[in-house]
Amino acid sequence: MAGTPRIALVTYDPGGEESKDRDLPVLVDALREAGAEATAVHWDDPRADWAAFDLALIRSTWDYSWRAGEFTAWAERCGKVTRLANPVDVVRWNADKRYLGQLADAGVPAVPTRYFAPGEPVDLPADREYVVKPTSGAGARYAARYPAGERASALRHTERMHAEGFTVMVQPYLTGIDTHGERALQFFGGRLLHAGVKGAVLAPGTPYDADKVAHPDIRPWEPTAAELSVAERALAAVPGRPELLYARVDLVTGEDGQPCVMELELIEPNLFLWLHPQSLPRVVEAVLAAAC
């Protein structure tokens, strides 16, 4: 590609409030300094001309999970007129957390998960602490942790989600999160970029519809060989083995004491560049290469 690369950094509309994406202005400025024409664009802006860009880089479309059908339709349209990263097939697959079952079927260690679609009776554990959340969600929205045997509140929770069309996920609460935290391994341009560890998001008794801190007490982390191996296995199990510009693999300690996948973020993971400023040049280099 000749000339100046034109890059859209795709984000959400904060509705007059300050954006929660701390990395966005830093990345826009760094790409401009590197010679690109970089612009932050709301994914649902009807005025946006996606064909005018060489690359649409999904960054912080953090309202997509409540509008998954609308968002996927946008990704389909956008991917037809420019390069979309990550690709639309990845967006479609990763927007539904039933992918955790597919990873487990492929032999990747993952948090055991059961799924209950609208209209199906929900089977809740009676002998252990557990988590209930929707298959389409981000930032722990509509997620809650329940003690063993708790049914009344959990059932109201599941009924609310079913009424809104969400498929319900039920998972054991892995207590290793409380002691070892949740490790987030970031990949960019096909290589490990950096990693962080954060505390437990779901405090006991917090209502499912309460606002939650998505990344409490996050700090840099040096991943172990076992964590890196599980993360790489998860990425290798993505259907079609697509080229992923970026990815975040969230790991927790399973009941066997080994790392397992809590979530695979391939759509709009927070990069935490403010925590890892040394990673910015590598991100810029990979984005520019993707735009060419």
C-alpha positions as CSV (number, residue, x, y, z in Angstrom):
1,M,0.0,0.0,0.0
2,A,1.4,3.4,-1.0
3,G,0.8,6.6,0.9
4,T,-0.2,7.3,4.4
5,P,-2.0,4.4,6.2
6,R,-5.5,5.3,7.3
7,I,-6.5,3.6,10.5
8,A,-9.8,3.7,12.4
9,L,-9.5,2.8,16.1
10,V,-13.0,1.6,16.8
11,T,-14.5,2.5,20.1
12,Y,-17.8,3.0,21.9
13,D,-19.9,6.2,22.3
14,P,-19.5,7.3,26.0
15,G,-22.6,9.4,25.7
16,G,-21.0,12.7,26.8
17,E,-19.0,11.2,29.6
18,E,-15.2,10.7,29.5
19,S,-14.2,7.5,27.7
20,K,-13.0,4.7,30.0
21,D,-10.4,3.7,27.5
22,R,-7.2,5.1,28.8
23,D,-5.1,3.6,26.0
24,L,-7.1,5.1,23.2
25,P,-5.7,8.6,23.0
26,V,-2.2,7.3,23.7
27,L,-2.4,4.9,20.8
28,V,-4.0,7.4,18.4
29,D,-1.1,9.9,19.2
30,A,1.6,7.2,18.8
31,L,0.2,6.1,15.4
32,R,0.1,9.6,14.2
33,E,3.6,10.2,15.3
34,A,4.6,7.1,13.4
35,G,3.1,8.6,10.2
36,A,-0.4,7.1,10.1
37,E,-3.7,8.9,9.8
38,A,-5.3,7.6,12.9
39,T,-8.8,8.4,14.1
40,A,-11.0,7.2,16.9
41,V,-14.5,6.2,15.5
42,H,-17.6,5.0,17.3
43,W,-18.6,1.6,15.9
44,D,-22.3,2.6,15.7
45,D,-21.7,6.1,14.1
46,P,-24.0,6.1,11.1
47,R,-21.8,8.8,9.4
48,A,-18.6,6.6,9.5
49,D,-17.2,5.8,6.1
50,W,-15.4,2.5,6.9
51,A,-14.3,2.2,3.2
52,A,-12.2,5.3,3.7
53,F,-9.8,3.4,6.1
54,D,-7.1,0.8,5.3
55,L,-7.7,-0.8,8.7
56,A,-10.5,-0.8,11.2
57,L,-8.9,-1.8,14.5
58,I,-11.5,-2.8,17.1
59,R,-10.3,-1.4,20.4
60,S,-12.9,-0.5,23.0
61,T,-16.4,-1.3,21.7
62,W,-17.3,-2.0,25.3
63,D,-21.1,-1.7,24.9
64,Y,-21.2,-4.5,22.2
65,S,-22.3,-7.3,24.5
66,W,-25.7,-5.8,25.1
67,R,-26.1,-5.3,21.3
68,A,-24.4,-8.4,20.1
69,G,-26.6,-8.9,17.0
70,E,-26.2,-5.3,16.0
71,F,-22.5,-5.3,16.6
72,T,-22.0,-8.5,14.6
73,A,-24.0,-7.0,11.7
74,W,-21.7,-3.9,11.8
75,A,-18.6,-6.1,11.7
76,E,-20.0,-8.0,8.7
77,R,-20.6,-4.7,6.8
78,C,-17.3,-3.2,7.9
79,G,-15.3,-6.3,6.9
80,K,-16.6,-6.1,3.4
81,V,-15.2,-2.7,2.7
82,T,-11.9,-2.6,4.7
83,R,-9.7,-4.9,6.7
84,L,-11.2,-5.5,10.1
85,A,-9.0,-6.7,13.0
86,N,-9.8,-9.1,14.3
87,P,-11.7,-10.6,11.4
88,V,-15.5,-10.9,11.4
89,D,-15.5,-14.7,11.7
90,V,-13.5,-14.3,14.9
91,V,-15.9,-11.6,16.2
92,R,-18.9,-13.8,15.5
93,W,-17.3,-16.8,17.3
94,N,-15.9,-14.9,20.3
95,A,-19.0,-12.9,21.0
96,D,-20.7,-16.0,22.4
97,K,-19.0,-17.5,25.4
98,R,-20.2,-20.9,24.4
99,Y,-16.7,-21.0,22.8
100,L,-15.4,-22.1,26.3
101,G,-17.2,-25.5,25.7
102,Q,-15.5,-25.7,22.3
103,L,-12.1,-25.0,23.8
104,A,-12.7,-27.8,26.4
105,D,-13.8,-30.2,23.6
106,A,-10.5,-29.4,21.9
107,G,-8.6,-30.4,25.0
108,V,-7.8,-26.9,26.2
109,P,-8.1,-26.6,30.0
110,A,-11.0,-24.3,30.6
111,V,-13.4,-23.5,33.5
112,P,-16.2,-26.1,33.5
113,T,-19.3,-24.4,32.1
114,R,-22.9,-25.4,31.5
115,Y,-25.3,-23.5,29.3
116,F,-29.0,-22.9,29.5
117,A,-30.8,-21.2,26.7
118,P,-34.0,-19.2,27.1
119,G,-36.9,-21.6,27.9
120,E,-34.6,-24.3,29.3
121,P,-34.8,-25.1,33.1
122,V,-31.6,-24.0,34.8
123,D,-29.8,-26.6,37.0
124,L,-28.0,-24.8,39.9
125,P,-25.4,-26.5,42.1
126,A,-26.5,-27.4,45.6
127,D,-23.1,-28.4,47.0
128,R,-20.7,-25.6,46.1
129,E,-20.2,-21.9,45.3
130,Y,-20.9,-21.0,41.8
131,V,-21.1,-18.2,39.2
132,V,-24.0,-17.2,37.0
133,K,-23.6,-14.9,34.0
134,P,-24.7,-14.5,30.3
135,T,-22.9,-15.9,27.3
136,S,-22.8,-12.4,25.9
137,G,-21.2,-10.1,28.4
138,A,-18.2,-7.9,29.3
139,G,-16.9,-6.3,32.4
140,A,-18.7,-8.8,34.7
141,R,-22.1,-7.3,33.6
142,Y,-25.0,-9.5,34.8
143,A,-22.5,-11.8,36.6
144,A,-22.8,-12.8,40.2
145,R,-21.4,-15.3,42.7
146,Y,-23.7,-17.4,44.8
147,P,-23.0,-19.6,47.9
148,A,-23.7,-23.3,47.8
149,G,-27.4,-24.1,47.6
150,E,-28.5,-20.6,47.0
151,R,-31.5,-20.8,44.6
152,A,-34.0,-18.0,45.0
153,S,-31.7,-15.0,44.1
154,A,-29.9,-17.1,41.5
155,L,-33.2,-18.1,39.8
156,R,-34.4,-14.6,39.7
157,H,-31.1,-13.7,38.1
158,T,-31.5,-16.4,35.4
159,E,-35.1,-15.5,34.8
160,R,-34.1,-11.9,34.1
161,M,-31.4,-13.0,31.7
162,H,-33.7,-15.4,29.9
163,A,-36.4,-12.7,29.6
164,E,-33.8,-10.5,27.9
165,G,-32.9,-13.3,25.5
166,F,-29.5,-14.2,27.0
167,T,-28.3,-17.8,27.3
168,V,-27.2,-18.4,30.9
169,M,-23.8,-19.8,31.9
170,V,-23.2,-21.6,35.2
171,Q,-19.7,-22.2,36.4
172,P,-18.1,-23.4,39.7
173,Y,-16.5,-20.6,41.6
174,L,-12.8,-21.5,41.5
175,T,-11.4,-20.3,44.9
176,G,-7.9,-20.1,43.4
177,I,-9.0,-16.7,42.1
178,D,-9.1,-15.4,45.6
179,T,-5.5,-16.4,46.3
180,H,-3.8,-16.4,42.9
181,G,-5.9,-13.8,41.1
182,E,-6.8,-13.8,37.4
183,R,-3.8,-13.6,35.0
184,A,-4.3,-11.8,31.7
185,L,-1.8,-12.7,29.0
186,Q,-1.8,-10.2,26.1
187,F,-0.7,-11.1,22.6
188,F,-0.1,-8.8,19.7
189,G,1.2,-9.5,16.2
190,G,1.3,-13.2,17.1
191,R,3.6,-12.9,20.1
192,L,3.3,-12.4,23.8
193,L,3.2,-8.7,24.5
194,H,2.9,-8.5,28.3
195,A,0.8,-9.9,31.1
196,G,-1.0,-8.7,34.2
197,V,-2.7,-10.2,37.3
198,K,-5.8,-8.8,38.9
199,G,-7.9,-9.6,42.0
200,A,-11.3,-11.3,42.2
201,V,-14.0,-9.3,40.4
202,L,-17.1,-11.0,42.0
203,A,-17.4,-10.3,45.7
204,P,-19.9,-12.4,47.6
205,G,-23.3,-10.8,47.9
206,T,-22.8,-8.3,45.1
207,P,-26.0,-8.1,43.0
208,Y,-25.7,-9.2,39.4
209,D,-26.9,-5.8,38.2
210,A,-24.5,-3.8,40.3
211,D,-21.6,-1.9,38.6
212,K,-18.4,-3.8,39.2
213,V,-14.7,-3.0,38.9
214,A,-13.6,-5.1,35.9
215,H,-9.9,-5.2,36.7
216,P,-9.4,-4.7,40.4
217,D,-5.8,-4.1,41.6
218,I,-4.2,-5.1,38.3
219,R,-0.4,-5.1,38.2
220,P,2.3,-6.5,35.9
221,W,2.8,-10.2,35.9
222,E,5.5,-12.6,34.5
223,P,3.6,-15.6,33.2
224,T,4.8,-19.1,34.0
225,A,5.7,-21.6,31.4
226,A,2.4,-23.5,32.2
227,E,0.3,-20.3,31.8
228,L,2.0,-19.5,28.5
229,S,1.4,-23.0,27.2
230,V,-2.3,-23.0,28.0
231,A,-2.7,-19.6,26.5
232,E,-1.0,-20.7,23.3
233,R,-3.1,-23.9,23.1
234,A,-6.3,-21.8,23.5
235,L,-5.3,-19.5,20.6
236,A,-4.3,-22.5,18.5
237,A,-7.9,-23.9,19.0
238,V,-9.7,-20.9,17.5
239,P,-11.7,-22.3,14.6
240,G,-9.9,-21.9,11.3
241,R,-6.6,-20.8,12.9
242,P,-7.2,-17.2,11.8
243,E,-4.5,-14.6,11.8
244,L,-5.1,-12.7,15.1
245,L,-3.7,-9.2,15.4
246,Y,-4.4,-9.1,19.1
247,A,-5.7,-11.4,21.8
248,R,-6.0,-11.6,25.6
249,V,-6.2,-14.9,27.4
250,D,-7.5,-14.7,31.0
251,L,-6.4,-17.6,33.1
252,V,-7.3,-18.8,36.6
253,T,-6.1,-21.7,38.8
254,G,-8.2,-24.7,38.4
255,E,-9.1,-27.3,41.0
256,D,-6.1,-29.3,39.9
257,G,-3.8,-26.4,40.7
258,Q,-3.1,-25.8,37.0
259,P,-4.0,-22.8,34.9
260,C,-7.2,-22.9,32.9
261,V,-8.9,-20.5,30.6
262,M,-11.5,-18.2,32.2
263,E,-12.0,-16.1,29.1
264,L,-10.5,-15.7,25.6
265,E,-10.8,-12.0,24.6
266,L,-10.5,-11.6,20.8
267,I,-12.8,-8.7,20.2
268,E,-12.1,-5.6,22.4
269,P,-9.6,-6.5,25.1
270,N,-8.2,-3.7,27.2
271,L,-4.5,-3.6,26.4
272,F,-3.4,-1.9,29.7
273,L,-0.8,0.1,27.9
274,W,-0.8,2.5,30.8
275,L,0.5,-0.3,32.9
276,H,3.0,-1.5,30.3
277,P,4.2,1.6,28.4
278,Q,7.2,-0.3,27.1
279,S,4.8,-2.3,24.9
280,L,3.5,0.7,22.9
281,P,6.2,0.7,20.2
282,R,5.5,-3.0,19.4
283,V,1.7,-2.4,19.2
284,V,2.3,0.6,16.9
285,E,4.6,-1.5,14.7
286,A,2.1,-4.4,14.4
287,V,-0.8,-2.1,13.7
288,L,1.1,-0.3,10.9
289,A,2.1,-3.6,9.4
290,A,-1.6,-4.8,9.5
291,A,-2.7,-1.6,7.7
292,C,-0.3,-2.2,4.8
